[in-house]
Amino acid sequence: MIDTVTELDDLRGRVARWKRDGLRVGFVPTMGNLHAGHFSLVKLARARADRVVASVFVNPTQFGPNEDFARYPRTPEEDAGGLAEAGCDLLWMPSVQTMYPFGADGAVQMRVPGIANVLEGAHRLGHFDGVATVVARLFNQVQPDVAAFGRKDYQQLAVIRYLVRELAFPIDLLAGETMREADGLAMSSRNQYLDASARAIAPEIHRTLQAMREAVLAGMPVQQVESGASARLRAHGFEVDYAAVRRDDLAEPGGTASGALVALVAARIGGTRLIDNLEFDARA
């Protein structure tokens, strides 16, 4: 079983000993209920570090008032076993009191301007403030040399890149590829909310992203690509928050897109909100 610490002094003592020995420390922050995508990030961090810390913390400040904080799946024993098998050295499991000693309402808040206010940020107000707040705290607690995040949460990765650069965290960020089920559905802890009917429909998100890519490459105007993708998803029973084509920096690409691009979708099926994206290149 993996070594687990719940007190900040214990975490810092362990990391300090590693660093005194000249070892590089990798870090994988998670909210638990781990799957193969998370474990691939542990392996990615391990390739660039001598020791790897993973955190499991369901962060209350990134959930909205009507979101699933209370029922978010918590599976600490399974998570610990999977992390050990993936090669993680230490599991950091802080309490809410440890993370927010003055309570979530009394926490010093981080805010990333611009990219945090579009797409996910526009539909989940305050979400990225909570993400930036907890990631900054975790970076301060663990003080890693390397940290790994998944590309599935494309906008979150962009927010964290901005945070690291703007606050000059001495951390190398690694971006892990999106892990998918055999039918293309992006792995997510929330997939277990899907009943059999919704699960059968859910891979249509990935197929729609592929269709968006092909439409852009064929020269279709972006607005038409986006409206067509939304219509396709609604025809399959989804409630669509957005189906968008953006430049890789999340700026709007203009009429007919070119260069490094990403298609992004957020939609609900059977009451479960799913997100996914597909990066591609439309250079002439």
C-alpha positions as CSV (number, residue, x, y, z in Angstrom):
1,M,0.0,0.0,0.0
2,I,1.2,3.5,-0.8
3,D,2.4,5.8,2.0
4,T,-0.3,8.3,2.8
5,V,0.1,11.6,4.7
6,T,-2.7,13.9,5.9
7,E,-0.7,16.5,7.8
8,L,1.2,19.3,6.1
9,D,4.3,19.0,8.2
10,D,4.6,15.3,7.3
11,L,4.3,16.1,3.6
12,R,6.8,18.9,3.7
13,G,9.2,16.8,5.7
14,R,9.1,13.9,3.2
15,V,9.6,16.2,0.2
16,A,12.4,18.1,2.0
17,R,14.3,14.9,2.6
18,W,14.0,13.9,-1.1
19,K,15.2,17.3,-2.2
20,R,18.2,17.2,0.2
21,D,19.1,14.0,-1.6
22,G,19.0,15.8,-4.9
23,L,15.9,14.1,-6.1
24,R,13.4,15.7,-8.5
25,V,9.8,15.7,-7.3
26,G,6.8,15.2,-9.6
27,F,3.2,16.0,-8.7
28,V,-0.2,14.8,-9.9
29,P,-3.2,16.7,-8.3
30,T,-6.5,14.9,-8.5
31,M,-10.0,14.9,-6.9
32,G,-9.9,11.1,-6.5
33,N,-12.1,8.4,-8.0
34,L,-9.1,7.7,-10.2
35,H,-9.0,5.9,-13.5
36,A,-6.5,5.0,-16.2
37,G,-6.2,8.7,-17.3
38,H,-5.0,9.7,-13.8
39,F,-2.6,6.8,-13.6
40,S,-1.1,7.7,-17.0
41,L,-0.3,11.1,-15.5
42,V,1.6,9.4,-12.6
43,K,3.7,7.5,-15.2
44,L,4.2,10.8,-17.2
45,A,5.5,12.5,-14.0
46,R,7.6,9.5,-13.1
47,A,9.4,9.8,-16.5
48,R,10.6,13.3,-15.5
49,A,11.1,13.0,-11.8
50,D,12.7,10.7,-9.2
51,R,9.7,10.7,-6.8
52,V,6.0,11.3,-7.4
53,V,3.4,12.8,-5.1
54,A,-0.3,12.5,-5.9
55,S,-3.0,14.5,-4.1
56,V,-6.6,13.5,-3.6
57,F,-8.8,16.4,-2.5
58,V,-12.3,17.1,-3.6
59,N,-12.1,20.9,-3.7
60,P,-15.3,22.7,-2.6
61,T,-14.3,26.1,-4.1
62,Q,-14.5,24.9,-7.7
63,F,-18.1,23.6,-7.5
64,G,-21.0,25.8,-8.0
65,P,-24.1,25.9,-5.7
66,N,-26.1,23.4,-7.9
67,E,-23.2,21.1,-8.8
68,D,-22.2,17.7,-7.6
69,F,-19.8,18.4,-4.7
70,A,-21.8,16.3,-2.2
71,R,-22.2,13.3,-4.4
72,Y,-18.8,13.5,-6.2
73,P,-17.5,9.9,-6.0
74,R,-15.0,9.3,-3.3
75,T,-13.0,6.0,-3.4
76,P,-9.9,6.5,-1.3
77,E,-8.9,2.8,-0.8
78,E,-9.2,2.1,-4.5
79,D,-7.3,5.3,-5.4
80,A,-4.5,4.4,-3.0
81,G,-4.1,0.9,-4.6
82,G,-4.2,2.2,-8.1
83,L,-1.6,4.9,-7.4
84,A,0.7,2.4,-5.8
85,E,0.5,0.2,-8.8
86,A,1.1,3.2,-11.1
87,G,4.4,3.9,-9.4
88,C,3.4,6.8,-7.1
89,D,5.5,7.3,-4.0
90,L,3.3,9.3,-1.7
91,L,-0.4,10.1,-1.5
92,W,-1.3,13.6,0.0
93,M,-4.8,13.6,1.4
94,P,-5.4,16.9,3.1
95,S,-8.7,17.8,4.9
96,V,-10.7,20.8,4.0
97,Q,-9.5,22.4,7.3
98,T,-5.9,21.8,6.2
99,M,-6.4,23.2,2.8
100,Y,-8.6,26.2,3.9
101,P,-7.7,26.9,7.6
102,F,-10.1,29.9,7.7
103,G,-12.8,28.0,5.8
104,A,-13.6,28.1,2.1
105,D,-15.5,31.4,2.5
106,G,-12.4,32.9,4.2
107,A,-9.9,31.7,1.7
108,V,-7.6,34.0,-0.2
109,Q,-8.9,33.7,-3.8
110,M,-6.9,33.4,-7.0
111,R,-8.3,34.7,-10.2
112,V,-7.0,34.2,-13.7
113,P,-8.3,36.9,-16.1
114,G,-9.3,36.4,-19.7
115,I,-9.1,32.7,-20.5
116,A,-10.9,31.8,-17.3
117,N,-14.0,33.7,-18.3
118,V,-15.0,32.0,-21.6
119,L,-16.5,28.5,-22.4
120,E,-16.3,26.6,-19.1
121,G,-15.8,29.8,-17.2
122,A,-18.9,31.4,-18.7
123,H,-21.1,28.3,-17.9
124,R,-19.5,27.5,-14.5
125,L,-19.1,31.0,-12.9
126,G,-16.2,31.0,-10.4
127,H,-15.1,27.5,-11.3
128,F,-11.6,28.5,-12.5
129,D,-11.1,30.8,-9.5
130,G,-11.5,27.7,-7.4
131,V,-9.2,25.7,-9.5
132,A,-6.5,28.3,-9.5
133,T,-6.9,28.8,-5.7
134,V,-6.5,25.1,-4.9
135,V,-3.7,24.4,-7.4
136,A,-1.7,27.4,-6.1
137,R,-2.1,26.0,-2.6
138,L,-1.1,22.5,-3.6
139,F,2.0,23.8,-5.5
140,N,2.9,25.7,-2.3
141,Q,2.4,22.6,-0.2
142,V,4.2,20.1,-2.3
143,Q,6.7,22.4,-4.0
144,P,7.2,20.0,-7.0
145,D,9.7,20.4,-9.8
146,V,7.3,18.9,-12.3
147,A,3.5,18.7,-12.3
148,A,1.3,16.7,-14.7
149,F,-2.2,17.6,-15.9
150,G,-4.5,16.0,-18.6
151,R,-5.3,17.5,-21.9
152,K,-9.0,16.4,-21.5
153,D,-9.5,19.5,-19.3
154,Y,-8.0,21.7,-22.0
155,Q,-9.1,25.0,-20.6
156,Q,-8.1,24.1,-17.1
157,L,-4.6,23.3,-18.4
158,A,-4.5,26.7,-20.1
159,V,-5.5,28.4,-16.8
160,I,-2.8,26.6,-14.9
161,R,-0.2,27.4,-17.5
162,Y,-1.1,31.1,-17.1
163,L,-1.0,30.8,-13.3
164,V,2.4,29.2,-13.3
165,R,3.9,31.7,-15.7
166,E,2.3,34.8,-14.1
167,L,3.3,33.8,-10.5
168,A,6.7,32.4,-11.6
169,F,6.2,29.0,-10.0
170,P,9.5,27.1,-10.7
171,I,7.5,24.1,-12.1
172,D,7.7,22.3,-15.4
173,L,4.1,21.5,-16.5
174,L,3.5,18.3,-18.4
175,A,0.4,17.7,-20.5
176,G,-0.9,14.1,-20.7
177,E,-2.9,12.8,-23.6
178,T,-6.6,12.2,-23.2
179,M,-7.3,8.5,-22.3
180,R,-10.4,7.1,-24.0
181,E,-12.6,4.1,-23.8
182,A,-12.7,1.7,-26.8
183,D,-15.7,3.6,-28.3
184,G,-14.0,7.0,-28.0
185,L,-15.6,8.3,-24.8
186,A,-13.0,10.4,-22.8
187,M,-12.3,8.8,-19.5
188,S,-13.8,10.8,-16.6
189,S,-14.8,10.2,-13.0
190,R,-18.3,11.5,-13.9
191,N,-18.8,8.7,-16.5
192,Q,-20.1,6.5,-13.7
193,Y,-23.1,8.7,-13.4
194,L,-24.2,7.6,-16.8
195,D,-27.0,5.0,-17.0
196,A,-26.9,2.3,-19.8
197,S,-28.9,4.5,-22.2
198,A,-26.8,7.6,-21.7
199,R,-23.6,5.7,-21.8
200,A,-24.5,4.3,-25.2
201,I,-25.0,7.8,-26.5
202,A,-22.1,9.6,-24.8
203,P,-19.4,8.6,-27.4
204,E,-21.3,10.8,-29.9
205,I,-19.4,13.8,-28.3
206,H,-16.1,12.4,-29.6
207,R,-17.6,11.6,-33.0
208,T,-18.9,15.2,-33.2
209,L,-15.5,16.6,-32.4
210,Q,-14.0,14.5,-35.2
211,A,-16.7,15.8,-37.5
212,M,-15.9,19.4,-36.5
213,R,-12.3,18.9,-37.3
214,E,-13.1,17.5,-40.7
215,A,-15.5,20.3,-41.5
216,V,-12.9,22.9,-40.6
217,L,-10.2,21.2,-42.7
218,A,-12.7,21.2,-45.6
219,G,-12.9,25.0,-45.3
220,M,-16.3,25.3,-43.7
221,P,-16.8,28.7,-41.8
222,V,-16.4,28.3,-38.0
223,Q,-19.9,29.6,-37.2
224,Q,-21.4,26.9,-39.5
225,V,-19.2,24.2,-38.0
226,E,-20.3,25.2,-34.4
227,S,-24.0,25.4,-35.2
228,G,-23.9,22.1,-37.1
229,A,-22.2,20.4,-34.2
230,S,-24.7,21.7,-31.7
231,A,-27.6,20.6,-33.9
232,R,-26.0,17.1,-34.2
233,L,-25.6,16.7,-30.5
234,R,-29.1,17.9,-29.7
235,A,-30.5,15.4,-32.3
236,H,-28.8,12.7,-30.2
237,G,-30.5,14.0,-27.0
238,F,-27.8,16.2,-25.5
239,E,-28.3,19.5,-23.9
240,V,-25.5,21.6,-25.3
241,D,-23.6,24.2,-23.3
242,Y,-21.2,24.9,-26.2
243,A,-19.6,23.3,-29.3
244,A,-16.8,25.6,-30.2
245,V,-13.7,25.9,-32.4
246,R,-10.9,28.0,-30.9
247,R,-7.3,28.7,-31.6
248,D,-4.9,26.8,-29.3
249,D,-4.8,29.8,-27.0
250,L,-8.7,29.7,-26.8
251,A,-9.1,32.9,-28.8
252,E,-11.8,33.0,-31.4
253,P,-10.2,32.1,-34.8
254,G,-12.3,34.2,-37.1
255,G,-14.4,33.2,-40.1
256,T,-12.5,30.3,-41.7
257,A,-10.1,28.9,-39.1
258,S,-6.5,28.0,-39.7
259,G,-3.4,27.1,-37.7
260,A,-3.3,25.2,-34.4
261,L,-6.9,24.7,-33.3
262,V,-9.0,22.9,-30.8
263,A,-12.6,21.9,-31.0
264,L,-14.4,21.8,-27.6
265,V,-17.7,20.5,-26.4
266,A,-19.6,20.6,-23.1
267,A,-23.0,18.9,-23.1
268,R,-25.3,17.0,-20.8
269,I,-26.9,13.6,-21.4
270,G,-29.1,11.9,-18.9
271,G,-28.3,14.7,-16.4
272,T,-24.5,14.1,-16.5
273,R,-22.4,16.9,-17.9
274,L,-19.5,15.8,-20.1
275,I,-16.6,17.7,-21.6
276,D,-14.1,16.8,-24.3
277,N,-11.9,18.4,-26.9
278,L,-9.9,17.5,-30.0
279,E,-6.7,19.4,-31.0
280,F,-5.8,19.6,-34.7
281,D,-3.8,21.6,-37.2
282,A,-5.4,23.4,-40.1
283,R,-2.3,24.9,-41.6
284,A,-2.3,25.3,-45.3
